[in-house]
Every structure is written in C-alpha cells, then in structure tokens.
Amino acid sequence: MMSLSPIAGDSGYYASQDNYYVLGSLDSRWEGKGAEALGLFGHVMDAEMDAMRHGILPDGTVLSRVENGKETHRAGYDLTFSAPKSVSMLALIGGDRRFIDAHNRAVGVAMKEVEALVSSRITDGGQTQTVLTGNMVAALYNHDTSRDLDPNLHTHSLVFNATEFDGKWRALASDTKMKTGFSETIYANQVALGNIYRHALRQDIEGMGFETVNTGKNGLWEIKDVPVEPFSQRSQAINAAAGDGASLKSRDIAALDTRKAKVASDPLILVAEWNEKLKETGFDLPDFVGRAKARELRGQQGEVSPASDMPVSGDVVKAIGTAISTLSDSKVQFTYSDLLAKTAGQLPSEPGLFARVREGIDIAIEQQRLIPLDKEKGIFTSDIHLLNELSVHQMAKTALQENRVLSFPDRAVERLGQQR
C-alpha cells in the first residue's frame, strides 16, 4: 500500500527512536538524481533533512519564500510504502533480513517511477507551463512498528519541494486548476504506484519460495498461510473508521483520524510479545520458513509468474482508447492527470509504466484522438466530443442559412398545466 500526505515534521519526527523498536538502528538513505547532484547520499543526517525541509539546499540555493512575514515554502510530500502484514511479520518476528531487503528494493522500483513524474512550473516568454524535470531529492526512512505496536515494516519516502531544471533549482509544480502539478499527478496515480511497489515485492517473495494469495482490490496480497489477523490492529481501526470499500483517500483520512500517540516500548519485550502471540495461533515460523527455503533450493517455488513482458505499444494505445472513451462518457473535458491515471490502471504495474503511457498520449494527440484545449496540453476533449460539437455547429449554421426553425416532433412532450 502507498499513502500520500504532506511532510509532517522535522527530522526528529522521522528519525526518533520511537519509530524503530525492532530494527535496532535507523535505516535511512537518500534517493534520486537531484539528491545525487547535491552530494546527498548514504545515511540521512538530521541537519541535512531539516535544511531541505526549509528549502535550503547544500549548494547554497534558498527556495524558501516569506510573504507578509510568513514562511510559505512547502516542505514536500511523504509517500509511505507499507509492506503486506505477512512480510512484516516474517521480517520482524522472524528476524529475516531478506524481507527487509526485498521491501527496500521494491520501494526503490516505485520511487524511480515517482521520479519520472517530478515536474516544475516554468515561465518563458510570458507563458507558464508544467515541465517534467525527471529528478527528485528524497530522504527515505524505514520504520518497523505501527502506533498499535504491531509489526509494520514501512518506508516514509520524503520527496522535498526541490527539483533542478536548466541549471536552476526550483520548487515542484503545483497546479490545482489544471491538475498537472506533482502532488496532483501522484494523487491521481496513487493506485498504480502502490501496485508497482507490491508487484516488485511479490516477485522477490515468490522467488524466495513462498506462495502468495490475493486478499483484496488494488493488488493487495499476503504470504499464504501466515496468520495476519492478530497483528492487524491498525488496519482494523482504519477499516472500522473508513468503512468497507472506502477509497484510498478516505483511508488516508481515517488513518490520520485514528492515529494514536507514539508509545515507547523496549524492543526485546515487544518481539517477545509478538512471538508469544504467534505461538498462540499454532503457527510454526521456523518450520514455515525452512520449507520455503527447501522449495527455493529445489527450484519448486510453485508456479511463480515471471516478470511480464513490457506492454507493446498496441496495448498502450488500446488502454488509452478505453480511457478516452470512459472519460468522455462522463466529461466533456478532462485533465492530463485523469487520462494518465485511467490508462495506467489498465496496464501491468511494471517499471517504465508512466513513460510508456506518456508516449501513447503523445501519439493520440498527433492522431487527433485527443484535442488539447490549452497551450500547455493539460486539459483535453476527445475527437468524439469535437465531432458532436462540429455537427451541432453545422446544423445551426444550415438552419440560419435556410431561415427555418429546427424541430423534433418525436421528442415532443405535452405540457400539463400553466407554464411560467
């Protein structure tokens, strides 16, 4: 699962000892081409994180803004990737580092897709447009426990409000009207990004000899036969607050509403309690992991699906056509983000997904299946609506030339009573 929210606080909020009871030491790292360009790599230092949050970059660039004596710079966005509960249990109760490494790799795959969506607003010749920059500055923090003290391996991926374009550092794009800004695009593609993370993680887990089963919509899955229910207090609280079938946005709100204050706990005692609770279910963790390792060594992981081939352009074109038709059924005009999300949701969650969809959208524009309604190409209508508009226009023009009134007797309705 992936959730999205503004960066909530300073380094103390993300690096506090309260966040990592079990891993023993904070697992943090810099991510992104922007971070690399600024010389940020390896472990995230508190001073570096706090400076970036305030828009003060290592090269001396200052992006912070003060208007009417008030700081208006936005820190950035927290994209939180949470492992399936069964993965958290085997990683933290079983102390198996392989699961943490697999989680980190999957987060890395998803964050590369996020980086491909990074953009800024550029003004040139009096015209302002959203431009993809392809570089981000992100600090990743691994946490391992929920506020209900359940095993919960998750990564806070903090994308700071800074990106480089044409040799200059700028703020991330924000465009609430056209919905082409960075946060609007991430919100629109939240499901697809979560699926990319879970797909990459699932491949690694199945490659380790474990069977997985689907557990819900939006690509949710768990490791087969792991008793997750006793360790899912946080999910149960969110489900109770949001209700069945709630959207991701509703669940994000419910997560904030039901969030408890952080409570310190001794990691050794916490793991002991987890082990005791697991034993009460009758689940034999060492035997379960041992049998999976044996299947892995024998090459008998079951029918583990290999990574699917990259969708050919025909698949992308078909998905875009379906997206255009679906959006046109309910809207006369729609945004780029709408189209991107609706198309991506139909395609396999593979690396490079958004780049392929963007290429397909460009082709649709060239073929005039999509009609841009603005110079920035942030809002579209479809060729279907354009033809309808042209037909109505031509019909009205002909009626005027022939000096006649258009009437449709077959659609006439008798009026009952006095009309005002």
C-alpha positions in Angstrom: 0.0 0.0 0.0 1.1 3.6 -0.6 -0.3 6.6 1.2 0.4 10.3 0.5 0.5 13.3 2.8 2.5 16.5 3.3 5.8 16.1 5.2 4.6 16.1 8.8 7.5 17.4 10.8 11.3 17.8 11.3 14.0 15.2 11.4 13.0 14.3 14.9 9.6 13.1 13.8 11.1 10.6 11.3 14.4 9.7 12.9 13.1 9.4 16.5 13.9 6.2 18.4 10.1 5.8 18.9 10.0 4.7 15.2 12.3 1.8 15.2 11.9 -0.6 18.1 13.0 -3.7 16.4 15.5 -3.0 13.6 17.9 -1.7 16.2 19.2 1.2 14.2 17.5 3.7 11.9 17.6 2.6 8.3 17.6 5.8 6.2 19.0 6.8 2.8 19.0 9.5 0.2 17.3 8.7 -3.2 17.0 10.5 -6.5 19.1 12.2 -9.2 18.5 15.5 -7.5 20.0 14.2 -4.3 23.0 12.9 -6.1 23.5 16.2 -7.9 23.5 17.9 -4.4 26.0 15.5 -3.0 23.5 13.8 -0.7 24.0 10.1 -0.4 24.0 7.3 2.2 22.6 7.8 5.7 20.3 10.9 6.1 21.7 13.3 8.6 19.2 15.3 10.7 20.7 18.7 9.8 20.6 17.8 6.0 17.0 16.8 6.3 15.9 19.9 8.2 17.6 22.2 5.8 16.0 20.6 2.8 12.6 20.8 4.5 13.0 24.5 4.8 14.1 24.9 1.2 17.8 25.5 2.0 19.9 23.3 -0.4 23.5 22.1 0.2 24.8 24.2 -2.8 23.6 27.4 -1.1 20.3 27.7 -3.1 17.4 29.0 -1.0 13.9 28.2 -2.2 12.1 29.4 0.9 9.7 32.3 0.5 8.3 34.8 3.0 5.1 36.6 2.2 3.7 39.2 4.6 6.1 38.0 7.2 5.0 34.3 6.9 7.0 31.4 5.5 5.1 30.0 2.6 7.6 27.3 1.4 6.1 23.8 1.4 8.4 21.1 2.7 7.3 18.4 0.3 5.4 15.2 0.3 5.5 11.9 2.3 4.9 8.9 0.2 4.6 5.9 2.6 5.0 2.4 1.3 3.8 -0.3 3.7 4.7 -4.0 3.3 1.9 -6.6 3.5 1.4 -7.7 7.1 2.8 -11.2 6.5 6.0 -9.8 5.1 6.3 -7.5 8.2 5.8 -10.5 10.5 8.4 -12.7 8.8 10.9 -9.8 8.7 10.5 -8.6 12.2 9.3 -11.5 14.3 11.5 -14.0 12.4 14.4 -11.5 12.1 14.8 -12.4 8.5 16.7 -9.6 6.7 15.9 -10.9 3.3 12.3 -9.5 3.6 13.6 -6.0 4.5 16.0 -6.1 1.6 13.1 -7.1 -0.7 11.0 -4.3 0.6 13.7 -1.8 0.1 14.3 -2.9 -3.5 10.5 -2.7 -4.2 10.4 0.8 -2.8 13.3 1.8 -5.0 11.5 0.5 -8.1 8.4 2.6 -7.2 10.4 5.7 -6.4 12.0 5.6 -9.8 8.5 5.9 -11.3 7.8 8.7 -8.9 10.9 10.5 -10.1 9.7 10.2 -13.7 6.7 12.2 -12.7 8.5 15.1 -11.0 7.8 18.4 -12.6 8.1 22.2 -12.1 6.3 25.3 -13.4 8.5 27.2 -15.9 7.8 30.7 -17.2 9.3 31.5 -20.6 8.3 34.4 -22.8 5.4 35.3 -20.5 3.9 31.8 -20.8 4.0 29.4 -17.8 3.8 25.6 -18.3 4.4 22.4 -16.3 7.7 20.8 -17.4 8.9 17.3 -16.4 12.3 17.6 -14.8 13.0 13.9 -14.1 15.0 14.5 -10.9 14.0 14.5 -7.2 15.5 14.9 -3.8 14.1 12.3 -1.5 15.0 11.0 2.0 13.8 7.5 2.9 13.2 6.3 6.5 12.4 2.7 7.3 10.1 2.3 10.3 9.0 -1.1 11.7 6.1 -0.7 14.1 2.6 0.7 14.0 1.2 3.0 16.6 -0.7 0.0 17.9 2.6 -1.8 18.4 2.0 -4.3 15.6 4.9 -5.4 13.3 4.6 -2.9 10.4 7.5 -2.6 8.0 7.1 0.7 6.1 9.1 3.4 4.4 8.5 7.1 4.6 9.7 8.4 1.3 10.0 12.2 1.7 10.1 14.0 -1.6 11.3 17.5 -0.9 10.0 20.5 -2.7 13.0 21.0 -5.0 14.0 19.9 -8.5 16.6 21.1 -11.0 15.8 22.3 -14.5 18.0 24.0 -17.0 20.8 24.5 -14.3 18.5 26.1 -11.8 16.8 24.7 -8.6 13.1 25.3 -8.5 10.0 24.2 -6.4 7.9 21.3 -7.5 5.0 22.1 -9.8 1.7 22.9 -8.1 -1.4 23.3 -10.3 -4.7 22.9 -8.6 -6.6 24.2 -11.7 -5.2 22.1 -14.5 -4.2 19.2 -12.1 -0.8 18.9 -13.8 1.2 19.6 -10.6 3.4 17.0 -8.9 1.1 16.2 -6.0 -2.0 16.2 -8.2 -0.3 13.7 -10.5 0.8 11.5 -7.6 -2.7 11.5 -6.1 -4.2 10.6 -9.4 -1.8 7.6 -9.8 -1.7 6.5 -6.2 -3.1 3.1 -7.0 -0.7 2.5 -9.9 2.3 3.4 -7.8 1.2 1.2 -5.0 0.7 -1.7 -7.4 4.2 -1.2 -8.8 5.6 -1.5 -5.3 3.6 -4.6 -4.5 4.3 -6.2 -7.8 8.1 -5.8 -7.4 7.9 -7.1 -3.8 5.8 -10.1 -4.7 8.3 -11.2 -7.4 11.1 -11.3 -4.8 8.9 -13.0 -2.1 7.8 -15.7 -4.5 11.4 -16.1 -5.7 12.3 -17.0 -2.0 9.9 -20.0 -2.2 6.8 -18.5 -0.6 3.3 -18.8 -2.0 1.2 -15.6 -2.1 -2.5 -15.1 -2.3 -4.7 -12.1 -3.4 -6.5 -10.5 -0.4 -8.3 -7.5 -1.9 -8.6 -5.0 -4.6 -5.8 -2.7 -5.8 -3.3 -5.6 -5.9 -3.4 -6.4 -2.2 -1.8 -9.8 -1.3 -0.3 -11.7 1.6 2.0 -14.7 2.0 -0.2 -17.8 2.1 -1.0 -19.4 5.5 0.6 -16.7 7.6 -1.9 -15.7 10.4 -2.0 -11.9 10.0 -5.3 -11.1 11.7 -3.9 -10.9 15.3 -1.3 -8.5 14.2 -3.5 -6.1 12.2 -5.0 -3.9 14.9 -4.1 -0.7 12.9 -5.8 -1.9 9.7 -8.8 -3.0 11.7 -9.1 0.5 13.2 -8.8 2.2 9.8 -11.3 -0.2 8.3 -13.8 0.5 11.1 -13.4 4.2 10.6 -13.4 4.3 6.8 -16.0 1.6 6.2 -16.0 -1.2 3.6 -14.9 -0.3 0.1 -13.5 3.1 1.1 -11.3 4.9 -1.4 -7.6 5.3 -0.7 -8.1 9.0 0.0 -10.8 8.1 2.6 -8.5 5.5 4.2 -5.7 8.1 4.4 -8.1 10.5 6.2 -9.2 7.7 8.5 -5.6 6.8 9.2 -5.0 10.4 10.5 -8.2 10.4 12.5 -7.5 7.1 14.3 -3.8 7.7 14.8 -2.6 7.2 18.4 0.2 9.0 20.1 3.6 7.2 19.9 4.3 5.0 22.8 7.9 3.9 23.7 8.5 0.2 24.2 11.5 -2.0 24.8 12.3 -3.8 21.5 13.2 -7.1 23.2 10.0 -7.2 25.2 8.0 -6.2 22.1 9.4 -9.0 20.0 8.9 -11.5 22.8 5.2 -10.4 23.0 4.9 -10.9 19.2 6.4 -14.4 19.4 4.0 -15.4 22.2 1.0 -14.1 20.3 2.2 -16.0 17.2 2.6 -19.2 19.1 -1.0 -18.9 20.4 -2.1 -19.2 16.7 -0.3 -22.5 16.4 1.9 -21.2 13.6 5.4 -22.7 13.5 7.5 -19.9 12.0 10.9 -21.7 11.8 9.3 -24.7 10.1 7.4 -22.4 7.7 10.5 -20.6 6.6 12.5 -23.8 6.4 10.0 -25.4 4.0 10.1 -22.3 1.8 13.9 -22.4 1.7 13.8 -26.1 0.7 11.4 -25.2 -2.2 13.7 -22.4 -3.3 16.7 -24.7 -3.3 14.8 -27.4 -5.2 13.6 -24.9 -7.7 10.0 -25.8 -6.8 8.6 -22.5 -5.8 5.3 -23.5 -7.4 4.1 -21.6 -10.4 5.9 -18.4 -9.8 4.9 -16.0 -12.5 7.9 -14.4 -14.3 8.0 -10.7 -14.8 5.6 -9.9 -17.6 6.9 -8.5 -20.9 6.8 -4.8 -21.3 3.4 -3.9 -22.8 3.8 -3.4 -26.6 2.7 -0.1 -28.0 -0.6 -1.7 -29.2 -1.5 -2.5 -25.6 -0.8 1.1 -24.5 -2.8 2.5 -27.5 -5.7 0.3 -26.7 -5.6 1.3 -23.0 -5.6 5.0 -23.9 -8.5 4.5 -26.3 -10.5 2.8 -23.5 -9.5 5.6 -21.1 -10.6 8.3 -23.6 -14.0 6.6 -24.1 -14.6 6.1 -20.3 -13.7 9.7 -19.5 -15.8 11.0 -22.5 -18.8 9.2 -21.2 -18.9 11.4 -18.1 -17.0 14.5 -19.0 -16.8 16.9 -21.9 -13.2 17.8 -20.9 -10.7 16.0 -18.7 -7.1 16.6 -17.4 -3.8 15.1 -18.3 -3.7 13.5 -14.8 -7.1 12.0 -15.3 -6.0 10.4 -18.6 -2.7 9.2 -17.2 -4.3 7.6 -14.2 -7.1 6.0 -16.1 -4.7 4.5 -18.7 -2.0 3.3 -16.2 -4.7 1.5 -14.2 -5.3 -0.9 -17.1 -1.7 -1.9 -17.7 0.7 -4.2 -15.8 2.5 -2.5 -12.9 6.0 -2.7 -14.5 8.9 -0.2 -14.3 8.7 2.4 -17.0 4.9 2.3 -17.0 4.3 6.1 -16.9 6.9 6.8 -19.7 5.1 4.4 -22.0 1.7 5.9 -21.2 3.1 9.4 -21.9 4.4 8.3 -25.2 1.0 6.8 -26.1 -0.8 10.0 -25.1 1.6 12.0 -27.5 0.6 9.6 -30.3 -3.1 10.1 -29.5 -2.6 13.9 -29.7 -0.8 13.5 -33.1 -3.7 11.3 -34.4 -6.2 13.9 -33.1 -8.0 11.4 -30.9 -7.2 13.8 -28.1 -7.8 17.5 -28.6 -5.8 19.9 -26.3 -7.9 22.8 -25.0 -5.0 24.8 -23.8 -1.4 25.6 -24.9 0.0 23.6 -22.0 -1.8 20.4 -23.1 -3.2 20.0 -19.5 -6.9 19.8 -20.4 -8.3 17.7 -23.3 -11.5 16.8 -25.0 -11.9 13.8 -27.3 -12.5 13.6 -31.0 -16.0 12.2 -30.2 -17.0 15.5 -28.4 -15.3 17.6 -31.1 -17.3 15.8 -33.9 -20.5 16.3 -31.9 -19.7 20.0 -31.4 -19.0 20.4 -35.1 -22.2 18.6 -36.1 -24.3 20.8 -33.9 -22.5 23.9 -35.2 -23.1 22.9 -38.8 -26.7 22.1 -38.1 -27.3 25.5 -36.6 -25.5 27.2 -39.5 -27.6 25.4 -42.1 -30.8 26.3 -40.3 -29.8 30.0 -40.2 -29.0 30.0 -43.9 -32.3 28.3 -44.8 -34.2 30.6 -42.4 -36.0 27.7 -40.7 -36.6 26.5 -37.2 -35.3 23.2 -36.0 -38.0 21.0 -34.5 -38.1 17.4 -33.2 -41.7 16.2 -33.1 -40.7 12.7 -32.0 -39.3 14.2 -28.8 -42.2 16.5 -28.0 -43.8 16.3 -24.6 -47.3 17.5 -23.8 -47.4 20.4 -21.3 -49.8 19.9 -18.4 -50.9 23.0 -16.5 -49.8 26.6 -16.8 -46.2 27.2 -17.6 -44.1 30.1 -16.3 
